[in-house]
Amino acid sequence: MKSACLALSAMDHLVACGTGNHGIVLFDPRTGNNPVTSYKAHRKSVLALGMDESRVISCGEDGKVACYDLRGKKIQKSFSVRHNSFTTQGIPFLS
């Protein structure tokens, strides 16, 4: 990868890495180091990630929360939150 990984979330078959260059990179650990897909969801660094079988939720330094649909391979929803109103320790509403 060309940027540092700042946030991680994983399941059995998928690892999501939030980067300092505004993107999220998805890997399948069973197939090696090549990314499955990547996308840009933020204007600044990705600080927190959470995921389940159908979506990846990301929070960025830009104050935006984005929901990426894994099946449709597109950003399903995004919205802005007040600056510093979320934590970098994870996304509690996903569990």
C-alpha positions, 0 to 999 in steps of 0.5 A, a space after each residue: 500500500 502507498 499509505 499508512 493503515 490507520 484503522 482496521 476491521 476484520 471478518 473471517 474472509 475480509 479485512 478492511 484497512 482505512 488509510 491516511 490518503 482518504 481511502 479504504 482497501 479491502 483484502 481477502 486474507 485467503 488470497 494473499 496481499 492483493 486488494 479485492 477492492 478499494 474506494 475513497 469515502 473521505 476527504 481526509 484520513 480514515 480514523 475508524 472502521 467497522 464491518 459486518 457481512 454486508 457493509 463497511 462503516 467508516 469515520 473520517 477526519 473530515 467529520 463524515 461517516 460513510 456506509 459502503 455496501 459490499 454487495 453493491 460495491 458503492 457508498 450507500 449512505 454518508 453524512 456529516 457529524 459534529 467535529 470530534 463527536 465520534 471516537 477513533 476506538 471503534 464504531 459502537 453502533 455497528 455491534 
